[in-house]
Structure formats: C-alpha cells, structure tokens
C-alpha cells in the first residue's frame, strides 16, 4: 500500500522537474498551476532533500488571503500611469539604453552592479566574490529559461543596472533586479526604465499571460512590491498557503511560534512569519 502511494506522489510531482530547492525550501516553479499537496506528496519531496515545502494553491483566487504573488497581466498605455511614473520613465529612457543581453555579456558586467547594490542595503548582506559569481553563472548556463537585461548610460556605455528573469510556460518571473547605488540617487531613475521596457517586451511583444515579481515577502525589508503596485499597476494575485516540514522542524516551529514577535533572529522570524501566513490561510 505504501509503495503505491509513493508511486502516485512521484508521478504527480513530475519527478521533481517543476520544483526547485531554494534555501532548503521546496518551491513550485509554475505558481499558476500548483495544486494542494497531500502529506504523502510533500514527504516524497522532503525525502529527496530540504527542510520544508512551500505549497501555494488556488492561485489568483478572488478571496483575499494572507499570501499572494505580485503580478501584472495587463499592459496599459504609458498615459494611464501616474504623472510621476510617466515623468521618471521618460527621463530614464533619455539617459539609458535598456536591452536584453546574452549570458556572456552579463557575466562581464554584472558583478560590480550586484556588489554596489548589496553594500547599499539597509539590511547588510555579504558582497559576492568573483568565485561565487562564476559559480552562479555556471548554474545559469544550465538553465535555458533564464534571460538577462542590462541598463547602460548612453553617455559612456557604463552599466548601472541588471535584471535576471525566468521564463515559464505562459509567464515571466522577475527574479533579480540590481542597481548601482549612485544611479539610484542621481534622479535618472534606471529602475523605472528597466521595468517599463521589460513589461512592454513580455506583455506586449511576447504576449505572455502575466509577469510576476514573486510572492509576499517574509522579512518585509524591501519596498519593491509597493513600488510596482503604485507606479506600474501590478496587483496582488491571492492564493492559499500550506507549509510542510521535516518532522523535527515541525516540533521546533510549534515550540517557537508563540514567541514569533520577540525572536530577534531574522531567518527564524521569516520562517515563523510564513507559518503564521499558512495558519491564517487555513482558517
């Protein structure tokens, strides 16, 4: 009986093809196609590797829930955006060339941008070494679904911002955007230009169903999602959330949950915040 259950789980999970392990958490790659997992199916993933499974389902439900993805599924005319967004987009397009590039050009130009951005974060993060960066590049070369963008100053061709996107069956996820700190302060607005051009490319030229900037943040240290909603008419695509843990981690989470608001360690606070969203989603 148990053997048959495992066979069913493995078949439905697609031999792990549609799942990725990110920071010890299994995440489904196609959020709009994810379904509610049984405990047996979640355990089949956890037997492979990882500490937990983030299972989102009922994507884009009309019900307001505790968890969501930030998406844009309609491409409007620039005149429909706010006055400040229109002004900043036009200013960015005067100063910058924004284009899709291949991975070789990305590997040559991206690292100084990434490290400049990391040094400027309020929540400090370790800069990326050349060795670590080269390792990431090798991983990207194995993934045919990655696309790379760059923002270059017209005056001297200096690269000031980059983006890494993942192409899915009918959507695109904006995985990573980084910008040199000084370019964010000189009122040339590179992010406005980058997002505007990418939206037009994926929604207008390629007619994808939607673009996605990821799920609700756990640490809430970034304002990018509010920025996209206010300036580019992204919206919250609500969904349901259920978390499955390794048995011992489940015990730890249950013990720590009552103290979630006073625990100072950011990573633990993030896991407990996700557990809180999961419990709210099940109510």
Residue, then its C-alpha position, 0 to 999 in steps of 0.5 A: x500500500x505504501x509503495x503505491x502511494x509513493x508511486x502516485x506522489x512521484x508521478x504527480x510531482x513530475x519527478x521533481x522537474x517543476x520544483x526547485x530547492x531554494x534555501x532548503x525550501x521546496x518551491x513550485x516553479x509554475x505558481x499558476x498551476x500548483x495544486x494542494x499537496x497531500x502529506x504523502x506528496x510533500x514527504x516524497x519531496x522532503x525525502x529527496x532533500x530540504x527542510x520544508x515545502x512551500x505549497x501555494x494553491x488556488x492561485x489568483x483566487x478572488x478571496x483575499x488571503x494572507x499570501x499572494x504573488x505580485x503580478x501584472x497581466x495587463x499592459x496599459x498605455x504609458x498615459x494611464x500611469x501616474x504623472x510621476x511614473x510617466x515623468x521618471x520613465x521618460x527621463x530614464x529612457x533619455x539617459x539609458x539604453x535598456x536591452x536584453x543581453x546574452x549570458x556572456x555579456x552579463x557575466x562581464x558586467x554584472x558583478x560590480x552592479x550586484x556588489x554596489x547594490x548589496x553594500x547599499x542595503x539597509x539590511x547588510x548582506x555579504x558582497x559576492x566574490x568573483x568565485x561565487x559569481x562564476x559559480x552562479x553563472x555556471x548554474x545559469x548556463x544550465x538553465x535555458x529559461x533564464x534571460x538577462x537585461x542590462x541598463x547602460x548610460x548612453x553617455x559612456x556605455x557604463x552599466x548601472x543596472x541588471x535584471x535576471x528573469x525566468x521564463x515559464x510556460x505562459x509567464x515571466x518571473x522577475x527574479x533579480x533586479x540590481x542597481x548601482x547605488x549612485x544611479x539610484x540617487x542621481x534622479x535618472x531613475x534606471x529602475x523605472x526604465x528597466x521595468x517599463x521596457x521589460x513589461x512592454x517586451x513580455x506583455x506586449x511583444x511576447x504576449x505572455x499571460x502575466x509577469x510576476x515579481x514573486x510572492x509576499x515577502x517574509x522579512x518585509x525589508x524591501x519596498x519593491x512590491x509597493x513600488x510596482x503596485x503604485x507606479x506600474x499597476x501590478x496587483x496582488x494575485x491571492x492564493x492559499x498557503x500550506x507549509x510542510x516540514x521535516x518532522x523535527x522542524x515541525x516540533x521546533x516551529x510549534x515550540x517557537x511560534x508563540x514567541x514569533x514577535x520577540x525572536x530577534x533572529x531574522x531567518x527564524x522570524x521569516x520562517x515563523x512569519x510564513x507559518x503564521x501566513x499558512x495558519x491564517x490561510x487555513x482558517 
